[in-house]
Amino acid sequence: MREPLFYPLASSTWDAAEEAALQGVIRSGRFTMGPKVRAFEEAFAAHVGADHAIMTSSGSAANLLALAGAMYHPDFRWQKGDEIIVPAVSWSTTYFPVSQLGLRLRFVDVDGATLNIDPDLAAQAITRRTRAVLAVNLLGNPAALSRLKAVCDQAGILLLEDNCESLGATLNGQQAGTFGLFGTYSSFFSHHICTMEGGMVVTNDRRLADTMLSLRAHGWTRDLPADTHLPVDPDPFVAQFRFVLPGYNLRPLEMEGALGLPQLEKLPDLISARRANGAIFQRDFGGLDDLDIQHETGESSWFGFAMVLKGRLAGRRRELVAALAEAEIECRPIVAGNFLNNPVIAHLDHDVASGMAAADRIDAEGLFTGNHHFDIAPQLARLREVVQTVADRY
């Protein structure tokens, strides 16, 4: 077995509580989505302050479900070809559901300091076909959500949030993921809580919640509330297999719901430790001449630590990555960089509403290292030493 790295990208937050949760599901004999998933949904909604939470098989599935729910929401009447404004820097599954639903991606640049969507550029990009701004809270850092909500309200469009990397982040005391129509979350291994695979959508909109419940499970009406807006057949036998929407199977496993409950209990301590590490990172890297770090908006939950190279390190990312690998420090590009530079863009209906100076710089000069739920001061000290050593070569 390979020895663990000195500074890996992610680490497990599981202990005896998660093992007990898994064993409880095994003993129950109920492995498909059931009471543990529902209990986790209720606890998650209460934690973030939302009326409804719908668990999914992954954070990627959460984005698909939420956008499909908006597409089939009876009050919105979105049409194929309608536009969704998106930031140029994010993960692939921010974009793919938009395209898969027949909507058009409208890209704008990010703010070079926060790495999140530039609200002024988003406001300028709105056209008569724009239906929503899909803000991404990148690497734990809230976007300018209050400003974006005001922009959307003034234009009569919706604010949506991809919060998959930023569980536990807040802005003015409000949880990221709760500013818009919906917010999505991921509980993949490397994220703030871990159900191994798993995601969540939260919303205060009852019709959206019911629409997502149907879409999550094949588009049928089974298990919907009696007062749902969707047409439920009055015959209980027929209603078991009655389909009303073109749905999916995005259901989580019962084990994932069971794992979420002890993970959610740990979340405040997990976030506190990540923020303590974030304070060290800001102190030790914020004043360096040869890189910029992500500017914190509100209270970041510090998914990881982004650096954009400049000065002596400009154009030296390859050399720095090699030196970090030699020091057993894992790193990655800043998400997918400028997504417009990915070859898959040729398959996505899109247009570009702004210049991409910040996104291109992030694409060429950016990288990030991981954060953890325990003290990583020694790892951050070693990271700074490697960065400084490489810069001093030039």
C-alpha positions in Angstrom: 0.0 0.0 0.0 1.3 3.5 -0.9 2.3 5.7 2.0 0.1 8.7 2.5 1.2 12.0 1.0 2.6 14.7 3.2 -0.1 17.1 2.0 -2.9 15.4 0.1 -5.8 17.1 -1.6 -8.5 15.5 0.7 -8.8 13.2 3.7 -11.6 11.2 5.4 -13.9 12.7 8.0 -15.3 9.3 9.0 -14.9 7.5 12.3 -17.0 5.1 14.4 -20.1 7.2 14.0 -20.2 6.6 10.2 -19.3 2.9 10.6 -22.3 2.6 13.0 -24.5 4.3 10.5 -23.5 1.9 7.7 -24.0 -1.1 10.0 -27.4 0.2 11.0 -28.5 0.3 7.3 -27.1 -3.2 6.7 -29.0 -4.6 9.7 -32.2 -2.9 8.5 -32.2 -4.6 5.1 -33.4 -1.3 3.5 -30.8 -0.2 1.0 -32.8 1.9 -1.5 -33.8 5.4 -0.7 -35.9 5.4 2.5 -36.3 6.9 6.0 -32.6 7.7 6.6 -32.5 9.8 3.4 -35.7 11.6 4.5 -34.2 12.3 7.9 -31.0 13.7 6.4 -33.0 15.9 4.0 -35.0 17.3 7.0 -31.9 17.9 9.1 -30.0 19.5 6.1 -32.9 21.9 5.4 -33.0 22.9 9.0 -29.3 23.4 9.1 -29.1 25.8 6.2 -32.5 27.5 6.9 -34.4 26.2 3.8 -38.0 24.9 3.6 -37.2 21.9 1.4 -34.1 19.7 0.8 -34.0 17.0 -1.9 -31.1 14.5 -1.8 -29.6 13.1 -5.0 -27.0 10.6 -6.0 -24.3 13.2 -6.5 -23.7 17.0 -6.6 -23.7 16.7 -10.4 -27.1 15.1 -10.2 -28.3 17.9 -7.9 -27.4 20.5 -10.6 -29.3 18.4 -13.2 -32.3 17.9 -11.0 -32.5 21.6 -9.9 -32.3 22.9 -13.4 -34.7 20.4 -14.8 -37.1 21.3 -11.9 -36.9 24.9 -13.0 -37.4 24.0 -16.6 -40.6 22.1 -15.8 -41.8 24.5 -13.1 -45.4 25.6 -14.0 -44.8 29.2 -13.1 -41.6 29.9 -15.2 -42.4 28.5 -18.7 -38.8 28.3 -19.8 -38.3 27.4 -23.5 -35.5 25.7 -25.3 -33.0 28.3 -26.4 -33.6 30.5 -23.3 -30.3 31.8 -21.8 -28.7 31.1 -18.5 -25.8 33.4 -17.5 -22.8 31.4 -16.1 -19.3 32.2 -14.9 -16.4 31.1 -17.2 -14.7 29.4 -14.3 -16.4 26.4 -12.8 -16.8 22.6 -12.9 -18.2 20.8 -16.0 -21.5 19.9 -14.3 -22.4 23.5 -13.8 -22.7 23.7 -17.6 -23.8 20.3 -18.9 -27.3 20.3 -17.5 -28.0 23.7 -19.0 -27.1 22.4 -22.4 -28.7 19.0 -21.9 -32.0 20.7 -21.2 -31.8 22.7 -24.4 -31.0 26.0 -22.8 -28.2 28.3 -24.0 -25.1 29.1 -21.9 -24.2 32.7 -21.8 -20.6 33.1 -20.4 -19.2 36.0 -18.5 -15.9 36.5 -16.9 -15.2 36.2 -13.2 -13.8 38.7 -10.7 -10.0 38.1 -10.7 -9.9 38.6 -6.9 -12.8 36.4 -5.7 -12.7 34.0 -8.6 -16.5 34.2 -8.7 -18.8 35.6 -11.3 -18.5 39.3 -11.9 -21.9 40.8 -10.9 -21.4 43.9 -13.1 -20.6 41.7 -16.2 -23.6 39.5 -15.3 -25.9 42.5 -15.3 -24.6 43.7 -18.6 -25.1 40.3 -20.2 -28.8 40.1 -19.6 -30.9 40.0 -22.7 -34.6 39.5 -23.4 -34.0 35.7 -23.6 -32.2 35.5 -20.2 -34.0 33.5 -17.6 -31.5 33.2 -14.8 -28.0 33.8 -13.5 -26.4 30.6 -12.2 -23.8 31.8 -9.7 -21.1 29.4 -8.6 -19.6 29.8 -5.1 -16.0 28.7 -6.0 -13.7 26.8 -3.6 -15.8 27.6 -0.5 -16.1 31.3 -1.3 -19.5 33.0 -1.6 -20.1 35.0 -4.8 -21.5 38.5 -4.5 -24.9 37.0 -3.8 -26.7 40.0 -2.4 -25.6 42.1 -5.4 -26.5 39.3 -7.8 -30.0 38.9 -6.2 -30.6 42.6 -6.6 -29.5 42.4 -10.3 -31.8 39.5 -11.0 -34.8 41.0 -9.1 -34.4 44.2 -11.1 -34.3 42.3 -14.4 -37.2 40.0 -13.5 -35.0 36.8 -13.7 -34.0 34.2 -11.3 -30.8 33.7 -9.2 -29.6 30.1 -9.0 -26.7 28.8 -6.9 -24.2 26.0 -7.5 -22.9 25.7 -4.0 -21.4 22.2 -4.4 -17.9 23.4 -3.2 -19.1 25.7 -0.5 -21.2 24.1 2.2 -20.9 26.1 5.4 -20.0 29.4 3.8 -22.0 32.4 4.8 -22.6 35.9 3.6 -24.0 38.5 6.0 -24.9 35.6 8.3 -26.9 33.8 5.6 -25.9 30.3 4.3 -24.5 30.2 0.8 -26.9 28.2 -1.3 -30.0 29.9 0.1 -30.0 33.3 -1.7 -31.7 32.2 -5.0 -34.5 29.9 -6.2 -32.3 26.9 -5.3 -28.9 26.0 -4.1 -27.0 22.7 -4.8 -24.5 20.9 -2.7 -22.2 17.9 -3.0 -21.1 15.4 -0.3 -18.5 13.7 -2.4 -15.3 12.4 -0.6 -13.3 15.6 -1.0 -16.1 18.0 0.1 -17.0 19.4 3.4 -19.1 16.5 4.5 -18.8 13.1 2.9 -21.5 10.5 2.1 -19.0 9.2 -0.5 -21.3 10.0 -3.4 -24.3 12.3 -2.8 -25.8 15.7 -3.4 -28.6 18.0 -2.2 -30.9 20.7 -3.6 -32.5 23.2 -1.2 -35.3 25.6 -2.0 -38.1 27.5 -0.4 -40.3 27.0 -3.5 -42.9 24.2 -2.8 -43.7 23.7 -6.5 -40.1 23.3 -7.4 -39.6 20.8 -4.5 -42.5 18.7 -5.7 -41.4 18.9 -9.3 -37.9 17.7 -8.2 -39.3 14.9 -6.2 -41.0 13.6 -9.3 -38.1 14.2 -11.6 -35.7 12.5 -9.2 -37.6 9.2 -9.5 -38.5 8.6 -13.1 -41.1 11.4 -13.3 -43.7 9.5 -11.5 -46.1 10.7 -8.8 -45.5 8.1 -6.2 -44.8 9.5 -2.7 -45.7 13.0 -3.6 -47.7 15.0 -1.0 -51.5 14.8 -1.3 -51.8 18.5 -2.0 -49.1 18.6 -4.8 -49.7 20.7 -7.9 -48.8 17.7 -10.1 -51.7 15.5 -11.4 -51.8 12.4 -9.1 -54.2 9.7 -10.2 -57.0 9.1 -7.6 -56.6 5.4 -8.0 -53.8 4.3 -5.6 -53.0 1.3 -7.7 -52.7 3.2 -10.9 -50.8 6.0 -9.2 -47.9 3.7 -8.4 -46.8 3.7 -12.0 -48.2 7.0 -13.3 -45.7 9.3 -15.0 -46.2 13.0 -15.4 -42.7 14.4 -16.2 -39.7 13.2 -18.3 -37.7 12.3 -15.3 -34.5 10.5 -14.3 -33.2 8.1 -11.7 -31.2 10.4 -9.5 -32.0 8.8 -6.2 -29.4 8.3 -3.5 -28.8 5.1 -1.5 -30.1 4.7 2.0 -26.5 4.3 3.2 -25.7 7.8 1.9 -28.6 9.3 3.9 -27.5 7.5 7.0 -23.9 8.7 6.6 -25.1 12.3 6.1 -26.7 12.5 9.6 -23.4 12.1 11.7 -21.5 14.1 9.1 -24.0 17.0 9.5 -23.5 16.9 13.3 -19.8 17.3 12.7 -20.1 20.1 10.2 -19.7 23.1 12.5 -16.4 21.7 13.8 -15.3 20.7 10.3 -15.9 24.3 9.0 -14.2 25.8 12.1 -11.1 23.9 11.4 -11.1 24.7 7.8 -11.5 28.4 8.6 -8.6 28.3 11.0 -6.4 26.8 8.2 -7.8 29.5 5.9 -6.6 32.2 8.3 -3.1 30.8 8.2 -3.1 30.6 4.5 -4.3 34.3 4.2 -1.6 35.4 6.7 1.3 33.5 5.1 0.4 33.8 1.4 -1.6 37.0 1.1 1.4 39.3 1.0 3.6 37.3 -1.4 4.8 39.3 -4.4 4.7 36.3 -6.9 1.1 35.1 -6.5 -2.4 36.3 -5.8 -4.8 34.4 -3.5 -8.5 34.2 -3.6 -10.1 37.2 -1.9 -12.6 36.1 0.8 -16.2 37.2 0.5 -18.2 36.9 3.6 -17.0 33.8 5.5 -15.5 31.2 3.2 -15.7 27.6 4.1 -12.3 27.2 2.4 -12.7 24.1 0.2 -9.1 24.7 -0.9 -6.4 27.3 -1.3 -6.2 29.0 -4.8 -3.1 30.7 -6.1 -2.7 32.6 -9.3 0.9 33.1 -10.3 2.5 36.4 -11.2 5.8 38.2 -11.0 8.7 35.8 -11.0 6.3 32.8 -11.0 4.3 34.0 -14.1 4.6 31.3 -16.7 6.3 29.0 -14.3 3.3 26.8 -13.2 4.7 23.7 -14.7 7.9 24.1 -12.7 6.0 24.8 -9.5 3.7 21.8 -10.0 6.7 19.6 -10.4 8.3 21.0 -7.2 5.1 20.5 -5.3 4.8 16.9 -6.5 8.4 16.3 -5.3 7.4 17.7 -1.9 4.4 15.4 -1.8 1.9 18.3 -2.1 -1.1 17.5 -4.3 -2.5 20.3 -6.4 -5.0 20.8 -9.2 -6.0 23.4 -11.7 -8.5 26.0 -10.4 -11.5 23.8 -11.1 -11.6 23.6 -15.0 -9.9 26.9 -15.6 -11.6 28.9 -18.3 -14.2 26.4 -19.4 -14.4 27.9 -22.8 -10.9 26.5 -23.5 -12.2 22.9 -22.9 -12.7 21.0 -26.2 -16.2 19.9 -25.0 -17.4 23.5 -25.6 -17.9 22.7 -29.2 -20.8 20.4 -28.2 -22.5 23.0 -26.0 -24.9 25.7 -27.3 -23.4 28.9 -25.9 -22.3 32.4 -26.5 -19.7 34.7 -24.8 -21.0 38.0 -23.3 -17.7 39.5 -22.1 -13.9 39.4 -22.4 -12.2 36.7 -20.5 -9.1 38.3 -19.1 -9.5 37.0 -15.5 -10.6 33.5 -16.6 -7.7 33.2 -19.1 -5.2 34.2 -16.4 -6.7 31.7 -14.0 -6.6 29.1 -16.8 -2.9 29.7 -17.5 -1.5 30.6 -14.1 -3.9 29.1 -11.5 -3.7 26.1 -9.2 -5.1 25.1 -5.8 -4.1 22.9 -2.9 -6.5 21.1 -0.5 -7.8 22.0 2.9 -8.7 19.6 5.8 -10.7 19.4 8.9 -7.6 19.3 11.1 -4.6 21.6 11.7 -2.4 21.7 8.6 0.0 24.4 9.7 3.0 22.3 8.9 1.7 21.5 5.4 1.0 25.1 4.7 4.5 26.1 5.9 6.0 23.5 3.6 3.8 24.8 0.7 5.1 28.3 1.3 8.7 27.1 1.4 8.3 25.4 -2.0 6.6 28.4 -3.5 9.3 30.7 -2.3 12.1 28.3 -3.4 10.7 28.1 -7.0 10.2 31.9 -7.2 13.8 32.5 -6.0 15.1 30.5 -8.9 14.0 33.4 -11.2 
